[in-house]
Every structure is written in structure tokens, then in C-alpha cells.
Amino acid sequence: MTIPRRLSPPLVPEATFRALCRARELIHDGYGEPLTVREMARQAGFSPYHFLREFQVAFGMTPRQYLTHVRMARAKELLARSGASVTATCFDVGFSSVGSFSSLFSKRTGRSPIQYHREIAPLVQVPAGLVRVYIPFCFFEHLGPATT
């Protein structure tokens, strides 16, 4: 009995998919920088229009939508785990306008960034006294001590 390499037929050729993954890694590594579609396409070795089409076929969203998705995920993480202000978070994740960031964040999460921080941060932070008692040492070393 042989095991099939893929469960479904590839949507894009394998070499194209590898190049698109390089662009996706560029987004993950540089989400805080002003990335352009032209630069992402250049890194992947495509023309901008071909890159847009192939990226959407491979990942189900445009590069710009994917970049926004990564930035929003990182913003949620920062707001939940750190005491960074909304303004600092906005600029850290690559947005250039606090108003645009807050509006988009509210639209995507149903809460303003400050509401999100106030509601989620207490749920993800463990009081310092409980850290060594209830968290295995390997997690404690990986995550670092609690900030509260």
C-alpha cells in the first residue's frame, strides 16, 4: 500500500508554491515594515500581477490581506500579553495611523484595542506567585516570568 504525497491536487506548481512561501515568510518576518506588493513579488521572483494571482490561489487571500491578517494577529498578541499602549502596538505591527488601526481592529474583533486589552490581558496573565507552582519549568523558561 502506498501513501499518497498529497491528499488533494496542487493548486499551483510546487516550484511556484515554494516561491510563494518565501514571500509569505517575508511577510511574517517584516510585518512591522512598510511592505509593498512589488517588493514581495520581487522576492518571490514574479511580476506583481502574476504574484497577486498565484498568492491568492495558493493561500486564499491577497498578499495585502495576508499582511493585514498577520499584523492583526500580532497586535492581538501584544495587547493581550504586554502592557504596550495602543499607539505603540499600532506602530510596532506596521500601521502608520492609530485611527486606521483602531477602526480595523474594532471591525475585526468587535472591540476597540483598549477594550480588548482590558478584557483579554487579565485572562492570559498568571499572577507571579502562581507561576512556579502551576506552570511546568519548561514553559516558564520559554515564556518568562509573568509581568503582574
N, C-alpha and C positions, 0 to 999 in steps of 0.2 A: 504494500500500500504506500503510495506517495502522498506527501503532504503538499498541497498547492502553495506556491510562494505568496500569492495574493488571493484574497477572498473575492475581490471584485476586479474587473478590468481597470487598468490605469486610466486616469482621466487625461494625463499628459505623459509624454515620453519620460523615461527615467532620467535621462540627462537634463531635460528641462526641469524636472521636479527638483533635482539636486541644485540647480542654479537658483530656482525659486526659494529653496530652503536657505541658501546663502543670503538672499535678500531678507528673508524672514528673520534670520539671525541678526542681520544688520539692524532691523527694527528693534529687536529685543535688547541689543547692546547699546543702541543710540537713541532710544525713545525720548530722552531728555534734550536731544539736539534738534535743530530745525531740519529734519529730513525732507527731501523732495523726491517725488516720483522719478524724476530724471536721474538723481543720484542712485536711487535703489535699482533702477533699470540698468544703469551703467555698471554697478557692482555685480549684477546678475548676468551681464553680457547681452542684454536685449535692447531693442528700441523701446522708448516709453510706451507706445501704443500696444506693441506686442506683449510687453511686460504686464501692462494692465489686464489684458485679456487672459493671459496664461495664469497670472496670480489669482484672478477671480475664479477661474475654472478649478485650479488646484486647491484653493483654501476657502472658497465660498464667499469671499468678500474682497473688495478692492484693497490695494496696499494702504491707502489713506484710512479706510475703515478699520483695517487691522491695526494700524499705528494708533488710532484713537482708542481702540479696544485695549491695547497693551497699556496705554497711558492711563486709562480709567482704572484698570485693574491695579496698577502700581499706586495710583492716587488713593484708592480704597485701602490698600495695604498700609500706606503711610499714615493716613488719617486714623486708622484703627490701632496701629501699633506704636506710633510715635506721638510726641507732643508738638509736632510741627504745625505751624499755623496754616490756614487755608492758602494764604498768599505764597508762603514758602513751598507748600506742596504743589501749587499750581505751576510755579516756575521750575521746580525740580523735575516734574514729569513732562516738561516741554511745551506747556501752553504759554502764550505770550500775553494773555488777557485774563485777569481774575474774573471779570464779568462773564466772558465766554465759557471759561472753565466751570464756574458755579452753575451757570444755566444748563450746560450739557450734563454736568454731574447730577443735578436735580432731575433732569429729564430721564436719565438712565437709571437712577436708584430710587427715585421717588422722595428723596430727602435732600436738603441742602448739605453742602460739605460739613458745615459746623454741626448740623443736626446728626449727620452720620457719625461724626467724631464723638459727640456726646452720648449717642445711643450704643455704638459698637465698641468703642475703646474699653469701657469697663468690663465688657464680656470677654475680651481677648487677653486682658492683662491679669496675671495672677499676683496676688499680694506677696510681697517679698518674703514674709515669714513662711509661706506655704511652699515656696519654690523647692527647697532642698528636701522637704518631707514627701511631696507628692509627685514630683517630676523626676523621671529617671535621669541619672547623671549624664548620659549621652545626649539627651535632649537639652538639658541645662547648659552643657558645654556648647552645643550648636546654637542655641537661641540666645544665650547670655542671660544675665540676671534681669529680673523684672524691673521696670522703671518706677513702679509705685511702691 
